[in-house]
Amino acid sequence: MSGWALAARYARRELRSGLSGFRVFIACLTLGVAAIAGVGTLSESIKEGLRQDARGLNGGDVSVSLVQRPASDAERARLAQGGRLSETIEMRAMARVGSDGAQRSLVELKAVEALVPEHEAKLLNYQKATPYEVGLLLNFGPKPQFNRKAFDNVNKGTMSWTK
């Protein structure tokens, strides 16, 4: 049965109970089409925003992630043909302080050319989502950097940077 024949069959069935039933059918159909159109529009807006800001969000034009292994020399050479190549190595850990280890702090180790505001924002998001109030950003790249961020989870908004 074709799509139009099926639609006509449903419409005829709805008309048996009078026009009031058909109005409900049309209202539901309109609401469904509007919801699909709204989701499609929102999806395209998000994609376009990401497309426009991809370089800033990724820190470059292309981002390649390898898990549990470094890139081979051949892979690095192939990627470097497209332009400047920058590598990032990261590791997250929990540091314990004191003899009993009661104080804990979220630690993210990064080896990048330089820490950028996106790294700090990522740490702040970790702190907001966890009970940990102190976070460290350590960069062991060409110019070593150390940032300590204290975030008061009780007040959810009081924070300070120590460099």
C-alpha positions as CSV (number, residue, x, y, z in Angstrom):
1,M,0.0,0.0,0.0
2,S,1.5,3.4,-1.0
3,G,2.0,6.2,1.4
4,W,-0.9,8.3,0.0
5,A,-3.3,5.4,0.1
6,L,-2.4,4.7,3.7
7,A,-2.9,8.4,4.6
8,A,-6.2,8.4,2.8
9,R,-7.3,5.3,4.7
10,Y,-6.4,6.8,8.0
11,A,-8.2,10.0,7.1
12,R,-11.3,8.1,6.1
13,R,-11.2,6.2,9.4
14,E,-11.0,9.4,11.4
15,L,-13.9,11.0,9.5
16,R,-16.2,8.1,10.6
17,S,-16.5,9.7,14.0
18,G,-17.2,13.1,12.5
19,L,-15.1,16.2,12.0
20,S,-14.1,16.5,15.6
21,G,-12.0,13.3,15.4
22,F,-10.5,14.5,12.1
23,R,-9.4,17.8,13.7
24,V,-7.6,15.9,16.5
25,F,-5.9,13.8,13.8
26,I,-4.8,16.9,11.9
27,A,-3.6,18.6,15.1
28,C,-1.5,15.6,16.0
29,L,-0.1,15.4,12.5
30,T,0.8,19.2,12.6
31,L,2.4,18.9,16.0
32,G,4.5,15.9,14.8
33,V,5.7,17.8,11.7
34,A,6.5,20.9,13.7
35,A,8.5,18.8,16.2
36,I,10.5,17.1,13.5
37,A,11.2,20.5,11.8
38,G,12.2,22.0,15.1
39,V,14.7,19.3,15.9
40,G,16.1,19.5,12.3
41,T,16.6,23.2,12.6
42,L,18.2,23.0,16.0
43,S,20.5,20.2,14.8
44,E,21.6,22.3,11.8
45,S,22.2,25.3,14.0
46,I,24.4,23.3,16.3
47,K,26.4,21.8,13.4
48,E,26.9,25.2,11.8
49,G,28.1,26.7,15.1
50,L,30.5,23.9,15.5
51,R,31.7,24.2,11.9
52,Q,32.3,27.9,12.4
53,D,34.2,27.5,15.7
54,A,35.9,24.2,15.0
55,R,39.4,25.6,14.8
56,G,39.1,27.3,18.2
57,L,37.4,24.4,19.9
58,N,40.0,21.8,18.6
59,G,42.9,24.1,18.8
60,G,43.4,23.6,15.0
61,D,41.8,22.4,11.8
62,V,42.0,18.7,12.5
63,S,42.0,16.6,15.6
64,V,43.2,13.0,15.6
65,S,43.0,10.9,18.8
66,L,44.9,7.7,19.4
67,V,44.2,5.7,22.6
68,Q,46.8,3.6,24.4
69,R,49.5,4.1,21.7
70,P,51.6,7.0,20.3
71,A,51.5,7.9,16.6
72,S,54.0,6.1,14.5
73,D,56.7,8.0,12.5
74,A,54.8,7.3,9.3
75,E,51.5,8.6,10.8
76,R,53.2,11.7,12.0
77,A,54.9,12.3,8.6
78,R,51.5,11.9,6.8
79,L,49.8,14.4,9.2
80,A,52.6,16.9,9.0
81,Q,52.2,17.1,5.2
82,G,48.9,19.0,5.7
83,G,50.5,21.7,7.8
84,R,51.9,22.4,11.2
85,L,51.6,19.4,13.5
86,S,51.0,19.8,17.3
87,E,50.8,16.8,19.6
88,T,49.0,16.6,23.0
89,I,49.4,14.0,25.6
90,E,47.1,14.0,28.6
91,M,46.5,12.0,31.7
92,R,44.0,12.5,34.5
93,A,44.7,11.3,38.0
94,M,43.7,11.7,41.6
95,A,46.4,13.0,43.9
96,R,46.2,12.2,47.6
97,V,47.8,14.5,50.2
98,G,48.7,13.8,53.8
99,S,49.7,10.6,55.7
100,D,46.2,9.2,55.6
101,G,45.4,10.4,52.1
102,A,42.2,12.1,53.2
103,Q,42.7,15.2,51.1
104,R,42.3,14.5,47.4
105,S,42.7,16.7,44.3
106,L,41.9,16.1,40.7
107,V,45.1,16.3,38.5
108,E,45.2,16.5,34.8
109,L,48.7,16.2,33.2
110,K,49.1,17.7,29.7
111,A,52.0,18.0,27.4
112,V,51.1,20.7,24.9
113,E,52.8,23.7,23.4
114,A,50.9,26.0,25.9
115,L,47.9,25.9,28.1
116,V,44.9,27.7,26.6
117,P,41.7,28.9,28.3
118,E,39.9,25.8,27.1
119,H,42.1,23.6,29.3
120,E,41.1,25.8,32.3
121,A,37.4,25.6,31.4
122,K,37.7,21.8,31.2
123,L,39.2,21.6,34.7
124,L,36.5,23.9,36.0
125,N,33.8,21.6,34.5
126,Y,35.4,18.6,36.3
127,Q,35.4,20.6,39.5
128,K,31.8,21.6,39.1
129,A,30.8,17.9,38.5
130,T,32.7,16.4,41.4
131,P,33.2,17.2,45.1
132,Y,36.8,18.0,44.6
133,E,37.7,21.6,45.3
134,V,41.3,21.9,44.1
135,G,42.5,21.1,40.6
136,L,45.9,21.3,39.0
137,L,46.9,21.9,35.4
138,L,50.4,20.8,34.7
139,N,52.0,21.2,31.3
140,F,55.3,19.5,30.6
141,G,55.5,20.9,27.1
142,P,58.3,23.1,25.6
143,K,57.5,25.8,28.3
144,P,56.4,24.0,31.5
145,Q,53.4,25.5,33.2
146,F,51.6,24.9,36.5
147,N,48.2,26.2,37.4
148,R,46.3,25.5,40.6
149,K,42.6,26.1,40.7
150,A,40.6,26.3,43.9
151,F,36.8,26.0,43.5
152,D,34.5,26.3,46.5
153,N,31.9,23.6,45.8
154,V,29.8,24.8,48.7
155,N,29.1,28.3,47.1
156,K,29.4,27.0,43.5
157,G,30.9,30.1,42.1
158,T,33.7,31.3,44.3
159,M,37.0,30.5,42.6
160,S,40.6,31.7,42.4
161,W,43.6,31.0,40.2
162,T,47.1,30.6,41.7
163,K,50.0,30.7,39.4
